[in-house]
Amino acid sequence: MKSYIKRNRDWWNAATSIHVKSKLYNLASFKKGKTSLQKIEISELKNVKGKTLLHLMCHFGLDSISWARIGAKVTGVDFSANAINTARKISEENNIAASFICSDIYNLPKVLHKKYDIIFMSYGVLLWLPNLKKWAGVINKFLKKGGTFYIVELHPFTNILSYDFKIFYDYFDRGPYADDSSGTYTNWNSKIKGVTHQWDYTISDVINVLIEEKLKIEFVHEFPFTMYEQFPGLMKKNKNGQYVFKNKNIQIPLLFSLKAKK
Ligand SMILES: C[S@@+](CC[C@H](N)C(=O)[O-])C[C@H]1O[C@@H](n2cnc3c(N)ncnc32)[C@H](O)[C@@H]1O
């Protein structure tokens, strides 16, 4: 398991340098005050003001700092040192207080000894986790009684589809998969090399591990749009800046969100 995580971390350290300069993350407009958060999480999570918020797998912190900008007391966690150093720099340069911890989320119980009002995770996180049951245990450990866990994530249904929209993969195969393709989701032509390891989960896997931790699921929502060009050439941006299929007849779940209480 260790070498999987190490290879993934090396890849994320390299990807961070590309993502910081990317159009998708648009650091320049973030610096001018635009939130990096999407409408879904802003409207579904609500009332973060004054709350302690633990953002797991926060990448280089734009979403963490965006929550801090609207009043949350934020701690971001990521295992990429490059991502965490960049997040600290952006927080300082923009004068928005947020703290950041460089840690594998499975190792977090050894380095963090606080509980939070809210735990937030978003877009492209679960596929990097080798053990979903252990993940749910981490959520439970760091959530205060009465606290809220919220995730908005790529819908696992799309795992059966290839980039050119063919039914190609087995929905029930949990992996791991080794991926040696080049490019990253901010630019499929970017020069980034290396092997990553990923895992898949069904939607019921995600729900059931949280139920096993005795979290009370408040809702699960599914959405026919996403926030990056998941199927290159087949998608366009709608007026809300979300990616939808050019072919209006294709209506499949691309994202899901889930809110649970402890
Ligand atoms: C797709 S990004 C998250 C995207 C985030 N919503 C954003 O848009 O900034 C996934 C992040 O998970 C981190 N990551 C992957 N595996 C991890 C692990 N085991 N522990 C902590 N962070 C991890 C990566 O370094 C990366 O920053």
The ligand as an ORCA input file, in Angstrom:
! r2SCAN-3c Opt
* xyz 0 1
  C      -8.594     16.292     -7.224
  S      -7.745     16.980     -5.859
  C      -9.000     17.671     -4.881
  C      -9.579     18.734     -5.625
  C     -10.096     19.869     -4.820
  N     -11.503     19.726     -4.672
  C      -9.770     21.088     -5.597
  O     -10.422     21.315     -6.634
  O      -8.828     21.796     -5.263
  C      -7.276     15.582     -4.883
  C      -6.302     15.950     -3.772
  O      -6.208     14.819     -2.908
  C      -4.871     14.755     -2.423
  N      -4.673     13.388     -1.936
  C      -4.690     12.227     -2.644
  N      -4.535     11.165     -1.834
  C      -4.421     11.665     -0.565
  C      -4.262     11.070      0.709
  N      -4.169      9.746      0.864
  N      -4.202     11.873      1.805
  C      -4.281     13.234      1.664
  N      -4.436     13.856      0.470
  C      -4.511     13.080     -0.633
  C      -4.017     15.169     -3.604
  O      -2.755     15.650     -3.207
  C      -4.898     16.268     -4.236
  O      -4.509     17.531     -3.769
*
